[in-house]
Amino acid sequence: MSDGSVRVEKQDGYVVITLDRPDKLNAFNETQHLSLKDALAEAEEDPSCRAILLTGAGRGFCAGQDLSERDPSREEIDLGLTIDTLYNPLVRRIRAIGKPVICAVNGVAAGAGANIALACDIVLAARSAKFIQAFSRIGLVPDSGGTWTVPNLIGEARAKAIMFTGEPVTAEQAADWGMIWKVVDDDDLMTQAAGLAANLAKGPTRSLGLTKGLIQQAGDNTLDRQLDLERDTQREVGRGTDYAEGVRAFIEKRPAKFTGR
Ligand code: LHQ
């Protein structure tokens, strides 16, 4: 489904997906959710797409759920259903895609918008961007994986403080805390994010996807189990053409030409 609320641009080797409801700071309504779902599914299935770059149009990245659509003081709303059908599948999909998912946080990321950004594999933020765990401001609990992702990234003490208070976290603070990868000047954000996507798209995609899976499983595993998983995964990628090409390129002192297999 595409209604203009999400823009998809195919580049050489990667896809840029832009949340595009700037007058609402790209807050999610159902249509935007479904458009994003389709865009991600297409990027995931397309073998010529080897990295995904997610960003927002206008001055915000995403302000979370569109709060103007339903009024809980007038109707009973089952938020669990919205989360079950829209937000949770989105976060699960981002985590499961076997390709790098980069998020370029171009401006404010609030509520579910912040946690969707943080679910991506590599997060760059514009210096003017802010991350706001806005849920407590409207009497909700954090969702979209935030209570799992955020303390894992920055620790329980900081996670509780920003989630209880709803205080904005600047991009610089986020980078200092290890909540995101790096902060870049506003004017450089898209150039740097696109450069990263283009570079990763030339990488050993299968290995990168499996690395993502290994890192994501580590928290549930003992070191022993993780060592076994690494062995099994290395055995698998060791049979791939990218490994053969990588070693040949090293010996021939030239850059490797990976095909992603
Ligand atoms: C918005 C929104 C918005 C609609 C800005 N909706 N219009 C999951 C499952 C189901 C339901 C419940 O929730 C969830 C998860 C969630 O995400 S809950 C958290 C929802 N998000 C928020 O609480 C954030 C609400 N927004 C804000 O606090 C501010 O807009 C921030 C801090 C993001 C930005 O502040 P400003 O830079 O001062 O911009 P602004 O407030 O003036 O917003 C600009 C426009 O965007 C404005 O419209 P207008 O027509 O007046 O220009 C806002 O109404 C609209 N907008 N967020 N979530």
py3Dmol code that shows the C-alpha trace and the ligand (Angstrom):
import py3Dmol

protein = """\
ATOM      1  CA  MET A   1       0.000   0.000   0.000  1.00  0.00           C
ATOM      2  CA  SER A   2       1.376   3.426  -0.863  1.00  0.00           C
ATOM      3  CA  ASP A   3      -0.440   6.680  -0.164  1.00  0.00           C
ATOM      4  CA  GLY A   4       2.567   8.972  -0.151  1.00  0.00           C
ATOM      5  CA  SER A   5       3.159   8.611   3.574  1.00  0.00           C
ATOM      6  CA  VAL A   6       6.358   6.667   2.891  1.00  0.00           C
ATOM      7  CA  ARG A   7       8.778   7.388   0.067  1.00  0.00           C
ATOM      8  CA  VAL A   8      11.008   4.685  -1.382  1.00  0.00           C
ATOM      9  CA  GLU A   9      14.076   5.484  -3.483  1.00  0.00           C
ATOM     10  CA  LYS A  10      16.168   2.707  -4.974  1.00  0.00           C
ATOM     11  CA  GLN A  11      19.843   3.535  -5.113  1.00  0.00           C
ATOM     12  CA  ASP A  12      22.768   1.493  -6.355  1.00  0.00           C
ATOM     13  CA  GLY A  13      22.702  -1.475  -3.964  1.00  0.00           C
ATOM     14  CA  TYR A  14      20.507   0.032  -1.276  1.00  0.00           C
ATOM     15  CA  VAL A  15      17.080   1.522  -0.670  1.00  0.00           C
ATOM     16  CA  VAL A  16      16.200   4.764   1.107  1.00  0.00           C
ATOM     17  CA  ILE A  17      12.857   4.655   2.920  1.00  0.00           C
ATOM     18  CA  THR A  18      11.584   8.044   4.098  1.00  0.00           C
ATOM     19  CA  LEU A  19       8.684   8.513   6.496  1.00  0.00           C
ATOM     20  CA  ASP A  20       6.801  11.287   4.760  1.00  0.00           C
ATOM     21  CA  ARG A  21       4.142  12.996   6.843  1.00  0.00           C
ATOM     22  CA  PRO A  22       6.232  16.021   7.793  1.00  0.00           C
ATOM     23  CA  ASP A  23       3.318  18.170   8.987  1.00  0.00           C
ATOM     24  CA  LYS A  24       2.786  15.555  11.739  1.00  0.00           C
ATOM     25  CA  LEU A  25       6.510  15.031  12.334  1.00  0.00           C
ATOM     26  CA  ASN A  26       6.000  11.689  10.555  1.00  0.00           C
ATOM     27  CA  ALA A  27       3.838  10.308  13.379  1.00  0.00           C
ATOM     28  CA  PHE A  28       2.486   6.872  12.566  1.00  0.00           C
ATOM     29  CA  ASN A  29      -1.049   6.267  11.440  1.00  0.00           C
ATOM     30  CA  GLU A  30      -2.153   2.881  10.160  1.00  0.00           C
ATOM     31  CA  THR A  31      -1.537   3.753   6.523  1.00  0.00           C
ATOM     32  CA  GLN A  32       2.028   4.845   7.182  1.00  0.00           C
ATOM     33  CA  HIS A  33       2.586   1.606   9.090  1.00  0.00           C
ATOM     34  CA  LEU A  34       1.290  -0.489   6.189  1.00  0.00           C
ATOM     35  CA  SER A  35       3.320   1.463   3.634  1.00  0.00           C
ATOM     36  CA  LEU A  36       6.478   1.033   5.694  1.00  0.00           C
ATOM     37  CA  LYS A  37       5.741  -2.655   6.117  1.00  0.00           C
ATOM     38  CA  ASP A  38       5.443  -3.069   2.328  1.00  0.00           C
ATOM     39  CA  ALA A  39       8.580  -1.027   1.684  1.00  0.00           C
ATOM     40  CA  LEU A  40      10.614  -3.099   4.151  1.00  0.00           C
ATOM     41  CA  ALA A  41       9.253  -6.383   2.801  1.00  0.00           C
ATOM     42  CA  GLU A  42      10.167  -5.384  -0.738  1.00  0.00           C
ATOM     43  CA  ALA A  43      13.658  -4.279   0.295  1.00  0.00           C
ATOM     44  CA  GLU A  44      14.143  -7.505   2.229  1.00  0.00           C
ATOM     45  CA  GLU A  45      13.155  -9.684  -0.717  1.00  0.00           C
ATOM     46  CA  ASP A  46      15.001  -7.714  -3.412  1.00  0.00           C
ATOM     47  CA  PRO A  47      18.424  -9.366  -3.910  1.00  0.00           C
ATOM     48  CA  SER A  48      19.787  -6.166  -5.476  1.00  0.00           C
ATOM     49  CA  CYS A  49      19.070  -4.310  -2.227  1.00  0.00           C
ATOM     50  CA  ARG A  50      21.893  -5.020   0.236  1.00  0.00           C
ATOM     51  CA  ALA A  51      21.273  -2.264   2.794  1.00  0.00           C
ATOM     52  CA  ILE A  52      18.324  -0.197   3.932  1.00  0.00           C
ATOM     53  CA  LEU A  53      18.410   3.444   5.023  1.00  0.00           C
ATOM     54  CA  LEU A  54      15.451   4.715   7.040  1.00  0.00           C
ATOM     55  CA  THR A  55      14.902   8.433   7.642  1.00  0.00           C
ATOM     56  CA  GLY A  56      12.197  11.070   7.993  1.00  0.00           C
ATOM     57  CA  ALA A  57      11.053  13.981   5.841  1.00  0.00           C
ATOM     58  CA  GLY A  58      11.085  17.527   7.174  1.00  0.00           C
ATOM     59  CA  ARG A  59      12.300  18.602  10.600  1.00  0.00           C
ATOM     60  CA  GLY A  60      11.402  15.425  12.509  1.00  0.00           C
ATOM     61  CA  PHE A  61      12.262  11.760  12.250  1.00  0.00           C
ATOM     62  CA  CYS A  62       9.065  10.406  13.817  1.00  0.00           C
ATOM     63  CA  ALA A  63       6.831  11.559  16.710  1.00  0.00           C
ATOM     64  CA  GLY A  64       5.528   8.061  17.468  1.00  0.00           C
ATOM     65  CA  GLN A  65       1.862   7.215  17.272  1.00  0.00           C
ATOM     66  CA  ASP A  66      -0.390   9.826  15.634  1.00  0.00           C
ATOM     67  CA  LEU A  67      -2.273  11.073  18.663  1.00  0.00           C
ATOM     68  CA  SER A  68      -4.733  13.155  16.671  1.00  0.00           C
ATOM     69  CA  GLU A  69      -6.583  10.202  15.184  1.00  0.00           C
ATOM     70  CA  ARG A  70      -8.288   8.683  18.219  1.00  0.00           C
ATOM     71  CA  ASP A  71      -9.421  10.248  21.462  1.00  0.00           C
ATOM     72  CA  PRO A  72      -9.190   7.920  24.472  1.00  0.00           C
ATOM     73  CA  SER A  73     -11.424  10.257  26.497  1.00  0.00           C
ATOM     74  CA  ARG A  74     -14.263   9.565  24.034  1.00  0.00           C
ATOM     75  CA  GLU A  75     -13.732   5.966  22.953  1.00  0.00           C
ATOM     76  CA  GLU A  76     -12.209   2.866  24.432  1.00  0.00           C
ATOM     77  CA  ILE A  77      -9.051   2.038  22.522  1.00  0.00           C
ATOM     78  CA  ASP A  78      -7.260  -1.300  22.618  1.00  0.00           C
ATOM     79  CA  LEU A  79      -3.652  -0.164  22.412  1.00  0.00           C
ATOM     80  CA  GLY A  80      -2.553  -3.791  22.744  1.00  0.00           C
ATOM     81  CA  LEU A  81      -4.176  -4.530  19.402  1.00  0.00           C
ATOM     82  CA  THR A  82      -2.399  -1.603  17.716  1.00  0.00           C
ATOM     83  CA  ILE A  83       0.902  -2.777  19.134  1.00  0.00           C
ATOM     84  CA  ASP A  84       0.281  -6.398  18.242  1.00  0.00           C
ATOM     85  CA  THR A  85      -0.712  -5.698  14.666  1.00  0.00           C
ATOM     86  CA  LEU A  86       1.502  -2.723  13.775  1.00  0.00           C
ATOM     87  CA  TYR A  87       4.371  -1.797  16.105  1.00  0.00           C
ATOM     88  CA  ASN A  88       5.610  -5.203  17.219  1.00  0.00           C
ATOM     89  CA  PRO A  89       5.694  -6.666  13.695  1.00  0.00           C
ATOM     90  CA  LEU A  90       7.640  -3.584  12.557  1.00  0.00           C
ATOM     91  CA  VAL A  91      10.301  -3.943  15.250  1.00  0.00           C
ATOM     92  CA  ARG A  92      10.508  -7.703  14.688  1.00  0.00           C
ATOM     93  CA  ARG A  93      10.927  -7.162  10.956  1.00  0.00           C
ATOM     94  CA  ILE A  94      13.724  -4.587  11.353  1.00  0.00           C
ATOM     95  CA  ARG A  95      15.578  -6.967  13.672  1.00  0.00           C
ATOM     96  CA  ALA A  96      15.030  -9.992  11.419  1.00  0.00           C
ATOM     97  CA  ILE A  97      16.041  -8.494   8.062  1.00  0.00           C
ATOM     98  CA  GLY A  98      19.316 -10.147   7.095  1.00  0.00           C
ATOM     99  CA  LYS A  99      20.775  -6.896   5.740  1.00  0.00           C
ATOM    100  CA  PRO A 100      22.065  -3.791   7.514  1.00  0.00           C
ATOM    101  CA  VAL A 101      19.296  -1.373   8.454  1.00  0.00           C
ATOM    102  CA  ILE A 102      20.659   2.139   8.990  1.00  0.00           C
ATOM    103  CA  CYS A 103      18.621   4.877  10.573  1.00  0.00           C
ATOM    104  CA  ALA A 104      19.400   8.536   9.867  1.00  0.00           C
ATOM    105  CA  VAL A 105      17.618  10.431  12.629  1.00  0.00           C
ATOM    106  CA  ASN A 106      17.143  13.810  11.002  1.00  0.00           C
ATOM    107  CA  GLY A 107      15.237  15.484  13.842  1.00  0.00           C
ATOM    108  CA  VAL A 108      13.113  14.720  16.857  1.00  0.00           C
ATOM    109  CA  ALA A 109      12.387  11.026  17.490  1.00  0.00           C
ATOM    110  CA  ALA A 110       9.674  10.687  20.135  1.00  0.00           C
ATOM    111  CA  GLY A 111       7.728   7.829  21.674  1.00  0.00           C
ATOM    112  CA  ALA A 112       7.580   4.818  19.398  1.00  0.00           C
ATOM    113  CA  GLY A 113       9.515   6.923  16.862  1.00  0.00           C
ATOM    114  CA  ALA A 114      12.551   6.906  19.150  1.00  0.00           C
ATOM    115  CA  ASN A 115      12.363   3.192  19.807  1.00  0.00           C
ATOM    116  CA  ILE A 116      11.884   2.294  16.154  1.00  0.00           C
ATOM    117  CA  ALA A 117      15.029   4.296  15.350  1.00  0.00           C
ATOM    118  CA  LEU A 118      16.896   2.468  18.121  1.00  0.00           C
ATOM    119  CA  ALA A 119      15.736  -0.910  16.790  1.00  0.00           C
ATOM    120  CA  CYS A 120      17.778  -0.280  13.632  1.00  0.00           C
ATOM    121  CA  ASP A 121      21.275  -1.715  13.326  1.00  0.00           C
ATOM    122  CA  ILE A 122      23.270   1.493  12.977  1.00  0.00           C
ATOM    123  CA  VAL A 123      21.863   4.834  14.062  1.00  0.00           C
ATOM    124  CA  LEU A 124      23.297   8.182  12.968  1.00  0.00           C
ATOM    125  CA  ALA A 125      21.699  11.355  14.214  1.00  0.00           C
ATOM    126  CA  ALA A 126      21.812  14.971  13.147  1.00  0.00           C
ATOM    127  CA  ARG A 127      23.333  17.201  15.811  1.00  0.00           C
ATOM    128  CA  SER A 128      19.961  18.936  16.264  1.00  0.00           C
ATOM    129  CA  ALA A 129      18.037  15.664  16.725  1.00  0.00           C
ATOM    130  CA  LYS A 130      16.568  14.594  20.052  1.00  0.00           C
ATOM    131  CA  PHE A 131      15.335  11.305  21.431  1.00  0.00           C
ATOM    132  CA  ILE A 132      12.306  11.586  23.693  1.00  0.00           C
ATOM    133  CA  GLN A 133      10.780   8.697  25.614  1.00  0.00           C
ATOM    134  CA  ALA A 134       7.538  10.682  25.523  1.00  0.00           C
ATOM    135  CA  PHE A 135       5.283   7.878  26.758  1.00  0.00           C
ATOM    136  CA  SER A 136       5.151   8.950  30.424  1.00  0.00           C
ATOM    137  CA  ARG A 137       4.017  12.423  29.337  1.00  0.00           C
ATOM    138  CA  ILE A 138       0.743  10.859  28.117  1.00  0.00           C
ATOM    139  CA  GLY A 139       0.408   8.188  30.790  1.00  0.00           C
ATOM    140  CA  LEU A 140       1.711   5.234  28.793  1.00  0.00           C
ATOM    141  CA  VAL A 141       4.589   2.815  29.129  1.00  0.00           C
ATOM    142  CA  PRO A 142       7.385   2.718  26.550  1.00  0.00           C
ATOM    143  CA  ASP A 143       6.777   0.301  23.679  1.00  0.00           C
ATOM    144  CA  SER A 144       8.307  -0.765  20.369  1.00  0.00           C
ATOM    145  CA  GLY A 145      10.956  -2.639  22.311  1.00  0.00           C
ATOM    146  CA  GLY A 146      12.189   0.426  24.211  1.00  0.00           C
ATOM    147  CA  THR A 147      12.182  -1.190  27.654  1.00  0.00           C
ATOM    148  CA  TRP A 148      14.464  -3.875  26.213  1.00  0.00           C
ATOM    149  CA  THR A 149      16.584  -1.912  23.758  1.00  0.00           C
ATOM    150  CA  VAL A 150      17.254   1.240  25.766  1.00  0.00           C
ATOM    151  CA  PRO A 151      18.513  -0.334  29.027  1.00  0.00           C
ATOM    152  CA  ASN A 152      20.570  -2.763  26.944  1.00  0.00           C
ATOM    153  CA  LEU A 153      22.201   0.169  25.210  1.00  0.00           C
ATOM    154  CA  ILE A 154      22.630   2.691  28.040  1.00  0.00           C
ATOM    155  CA  GLY A 155      21.952   0.786  31.260  1.00  0.00           C
ATOM    156  CA  GLU A 156      19.054   0.685  33.672  1.00  0.00           C
ATOM    157  CA  ALA A 157      19.870   3.905  35.553  1.00  0.00           C
ATOM    158  CA  ARG A 158      19.779   6.139  32.485  1.00  0.00           C
ATOM    159  CA  ALA A 159      16.909   4.229  30.886  1.00  0.00           C
ATOM    160  CA  LYS A 160      14.683   4.662  33.923  1.00  0.00           C
ATOM    161  CA  ALA A 161      15.522   8.346  34.246  1.00  0.00           C
ATOM    162  CA  ILE A 162      14.740   9.233  30.632  1.00  0.00           C
ATOM    163  CA  MET A 163      11.636   7.038  30.595  1.00  0.00           C
ATOM    164  CA  PHE A 164      10.214   8.367  33.876  1.00  0.00           C
ATOM    165  CA  THR A 165      10.917  12.019  33.116  1.00  0.00           C
ATOM    166  CA  GLY A 166      10.417  12.126  29.342  1.00  0.00           C
ATOM    167  CA  GLU A 167      13.401  14.470  29.216  1.00  0.00           C
ATOM    168  CA  PRO A 168      14.826  14.855  25.713  1.00  0.00           C
ATOM    169  CA  VAL A 169      18.199  13.249  25.085  1.00  0.00           C
ATOM    170  CA  THR A 170      20.295  15.243  22.646  1.00  0.00           C
ATOM    171  CA  ALA A 171      22.016  13.477  19.786  1.00  0.00           C
ATOM    172  CA  GLU A 172      25.407  14.192  21.374  1.00  0.00           C
ATOM    173  CA  GLN A 173      24.303  12.756  24.701  1.00  0.00           C
ATOM    174  CA  ALA A 174      22.869   9.720  22.904  1.00  0.00           C
ATOM    175  CA  ALA A 175      26.199   9.135  21.169  1.00  0.00           C
ATOM    176  CA  ASP A 176      28.156   9.655  24.420  1.00  0.00           C
ATOM    177  CA  TRP A 177      25.954   7.108  26.185  1.00  0.00           C
ATOM    178  CA  GLY A 178      26.272   4.557  23.395  1.00  0.00           C
ATOM    179  CA  MET A 179      22.568   4.771  22.539  1.00  0.00           C
ATOM    180  CA  ILE A 180      23.439   5.528  18.903  1.00  0.00           C
ATOM    181  CA  TRP A 181      26.518   5.104  16.755  1.00  0.00           C
ATOM    182  CA  LYS A 182      27.338   8.722  15.988  1.00  0.00           C
ATOM    183  CA  VAL A 183      26.218  12.292  15.698  1.00  0.00           C
ATOM    184  CA  VAL A 184      26.964  14.308  12.574  1.00  0.00           C
ATOM    185  CA  ASP A 185      26.345  17.893  11.531  1.00  0.00           C
ATOM    186  CA  ASP A 186      22.812  18.376  10.235  1.00  0.00           C
ATOM    187  CA  ASP A 187      23.942  19.264   6.719  1.00  0.00           C
ATOM    188  CA  ASP A 188      26.141  16.157   6.518  1.00  0.00           C
ATOM    189  CA  LEU A 189      23.625  13.630   7.822  1.00  0.00           C
ATOM    190  CA  MET A 190      22.202  12.300   4.593  1.00  0.00           C
ATOM    191  CA  THR A 191      25.555  12.338   2.773  1.00  0.00           C
ATOM    192  CA  GLN A 192      27.179  10.346   5.557  1.00  0.00           C
ATOM    193  CA  ALA A 193      24.246   7.969   5.956  1.00  0.00           C
ATOM    194  CA  ALA A 194      24.051   7.373   2.203  1.00  0.00           C
ATOM    195  CA  GLY A 195      27.833   6.815   2.065  1.00  0.00           C
ATOM    196  CA  LEU A 196      27.566   4.251   4.823  1.00  0.00           C
ATOM    197  CA  ALA A 197      24.639   2.501   3.113  1.00  0.00           C
ATOM    198  CA  ALA A 198      26.491   2.443  -0.212  1.00  0.00           C
ATOM    199  CA  ASN A 199      29.610   0.996   1.449  1.00  0.00           C
ATOM    200  CA  LEU A 200      27.693  -1.645   3.364  1.00  0.00           C
ATOM    201  CA  ALA A 201      25.793  -2.531   0.192  1.00  0.00           C
ATOM    202  CA  LYS A 202      29.135  -3.529  -1.341  1.00  0.00           C
ATOM    203  CA  GLY A 203      29.941  -5.672   1.692  1.00  0.00           C
ATOM    204  CA  PRO A 204      29.547  -9.402   2.348  1.00  0.00           C
ATOM    205  CA  THR A 205      25.794  -9.107   2.890  1.00  0.00           C
ATOM    206  CA  ARG A 206      25.241 -12.671   4.020  1.00  0.00           C
ATOM    207  CA  SER A 207      28.015 -12.402   6.629  1.00  0.00           C
ATOM    208  CA  LEU A 208      26.695  -9.025   7.796  1.00  0.00           C
ATOM    209  CA  GLY A 209      23.184 -10.443   8.164  1.00  0.00           C
ATOM    210  CA  LEU A 210      24.491 -13.410  10.111  1.00  0.00           C
ATOM    211  CA  THR A 211      26.641 -11.119  12.288  1.00  0.00           C
ATOM    212  CA  LYS A 212      23.501  -9.153  13.087  1.00  0.00           C
ATOM    213  CA  GLY A 213      21.754 -12.373  14.103  1.00  0.00           C
ATOM    214  CA  LEU A 214      24.681 -13.487  16.264  1.00  0.00           C
ATOM    215  CA  ILE A 215      24.883 -10.177  18.106  1.00  0.00           C
ATOM    216  CA  GLN A 216      21.141 -10.161  18.678  1.00  0.00           C
ATOM    217  CA  GLN A 217      21.177 -13.669  20.111  1.00  0.00           C
ATOM    218  CA  ALA A 218      24.133 -13.032  22.417  1.00  0.00           C
ATOM    219  CA  GLY A 219      22.056 -11.600  25.255  1.00  0.00           C
ATOM    220  CA  ASP A 220      20.063 -14.826  25.539  1.00  0.00           C
ATOM    221  CA  ASN A 221      23.084 -17.097  25.378  1.00  0.00           C
ATOM    222  CA  THR A 222      25.962 -18.172  27.552  1.00  0.00           C
ATOM    223  CA  LEU A 223      29.444 -17.557  26.149  1.00  0.00           C
ATOM    224  CA  ASP A 224      29.671 -21.305  25.596  1.00  0.00           C
ATOM    225  CA  ARG A 225      26.539 -21.403  23.469  1.00  0.00           C
ATOM    226  CA  GLN A 226      27.615 -18.283  21.594  1.00  0.00           C
ATOM    227  CA  LEU A 227      31.014 -19.857  20.811  1.00  0.00           C
ATOM    228  CA  ASP A 228      29.195 -22.832  19.301  1.00  0.00           C
ATOM    229  CA  LEU A 229      26.908 -20.590  17.296  1.00  0.00           C
ATOM    230  CA  GLU A 230      29.867 -18.619  15.953  1.00  0.00           C
ATOM    231  CA  ARG A 231      31.564 -21.878  14.941  1.00  0.00           C
ATOM    232  CA  ASP A 232      28.468 -23.088  13.098  1.00  0.00           C
ATOM    233  CA  THR A 233      27.902 -19.751  11.407  1.00  0.00           C
ATOM    234  CA  GLN A 234      31.559 -19.420  10.409  1.00  0.00           C
ATOM    235  CA  ARG A 235      31.420 -22.892   8.908  1.00  0.00           C
ATOM    236  CA  GLU A 236      28.436 -21.794   6.857  1.00  0.00           C
ATOM    237  CA  VAL A 237      29.881 -18.491   5.594  1.00  0.00           C
ATOM    238  CA  GLY A 238      33.229 -20.204   5.043  1.00  0.00           C
ATOM    239  CA  ARG A 239      31.548 -22.125   2.218  1.00  0.00           C
ATOM    240  CA  GLY A 240      30.303 -18.909   0.606  1.00  0.00           C
ATOM    241  CA  THR A 241      31.749 -17.139  -2.404  1.00  0.00           C
ATOM    242  CA  ASP A 242      32.421 -13.920  -0.455  1.00  0.00           C
ATOM    243  CA  TYR A 243      34.947 -15.669   1.771  1.00  0.00           C
ATOM    244  CA  ALA A 244      36.756 -17.121  -1.258  1.00  0.00           C
ATOM    245  CA  GLU A 245      36.745 -13.688  -2.917  1.00  0.00           C
ATOM    246  CA  GLY A 246      37.845 -11.926   0.300  1.00  0.00           C
ATOM    247  CA  VAL A 247      40.883 -14.145   0.711  1.00  0.00           C
ATOM    248  CA  ARG A 248      41.788 -13.996  -2.982  1.00  0.00           C
ATOM    249  CA  ALA A 249      41.519 -10.187  -2.935  1.00  0.00           C
ATOM    250  CA  PHE A 250      43.759 -10.044   0.155  1.00  0.00           C
ATOM    251  CA  ILE A 251      46.416 -12.157  -1.496  1.00  0.00           C
ATOM    252  CA  GLU A 252      46.205 -10.184  -4.727  1.00  0.00           C
ATOM    253  CA  LYS A 253      46.354  -6.900  -2.727  1.00  0.00           C
ATOM    254  CA  ARG A 254      43.148  -5.475  -4.239  1.00  0.00           C
ATOM    255  CA  PRO A 255      39.738  -4.528  -2.819  1.00  0.00           C
ATOM    256  CA  ALA A 256      37.337  -7.455  -2.586  1.00  0.00           C
ATOM    257  CA  LYS A 257      34.326  -7.540  -4.879  1.00  0.00           C
ATOM    258  CA  PHE A 258      31.681  -9.102  -2.694  1.00  0.00           C
ATOM    259  CA  THR A 259      28.437 -10.348  -4.153  1.00  0.00           C
ATOM    260  CA  GLY A 260      26.700 -10.814  -0.838  1.00  0.00           C
ATOM    261  CA  ARG A 261      26.661 -14.626  -1.027  1.00  0.00           C
TER     262      ARG A 261
END
"""
ligand_1 = """\
58
LHQ
C 1.709 15.232 16.135
C 2.410 14.320 16.916
C 1.810 13.075 17.202
C -0.017 13.769 15.959
C 3.619 16.054 16.726
N 0.587 12.852 16.694
N 0.493 14.963 15.658
C 1.753 3.038 20.467
C 0.548 2.342 20.273
C -0.682 2.957 20.262
C -1.017 4.108 20.752
C -0.248 4.923 21.571
O 1.090 5.075 21.396
C 1.999 4.223 20.975
C 3.346 4.634 21.081
C 3.636 6.092 21.089
O 4.338 6.512 20.244
S 3.055 7.027 22.337
C 3.904 8.527 22.158
C 3.318 9.372 21.073
N 4.108 10.543 20.815
C 4.183 11.595 21.631
O 3.658 11.634 22.709
C 4.928 12.782 21.104
C 3.967 13.919 20.828
N 4.672 15.040 20.243
C 5.404 15.891 20.969
O 5.574 15.766 22.149
C 6.020 17.031 20.241
O 5.344 17.232 19.033
C 7.523 16.795 19.917
C 8.334 16.864 21.213
C 7.747 15.462 19.228
C 8.007 17.919 18.977
O 7.703 19.174 19.546
P 7.787 20.491 18.649
O 9.084 20.498 17.942
O 7.482 21.622 19.538
O 6.665 20.321 17.530
P 5.089 20.444 17.700
O 4.651 19.848 18.965
O 4.682 21.847 17.395
O 4.586 19.465 16.512
C 4.536 19.899 15.155
C 3.242 19.399 14.557
O 3.263 17.966 14.587
C 2.033 19.837 15.402
O 0.962 20.003 14.530
P 0.428 21.514 14.216
O -0.742 21.288 13.314
O 0.080 22.134 15.529
O 1.576 22.195 13.546
C 1.781 18.606 16.261
O 0.455 18.508 16.672
C 2.122 17.506 15.315
N 2.497 16.291 16.035
N 3.578 14.871 17.278
N 2.429 12.133 17.923
"""
view = py3Dmol.view(width=600, height=400)
view.addModel(protein, "pdb")
view.setStyle({"model": 0}, {"cartoon": {"style": "trace"}})
view.addModel(ligand_1, "xyz")
view.setStyle({"model": 1}, {"stick": {}})
view.zoomTo()
view.show()
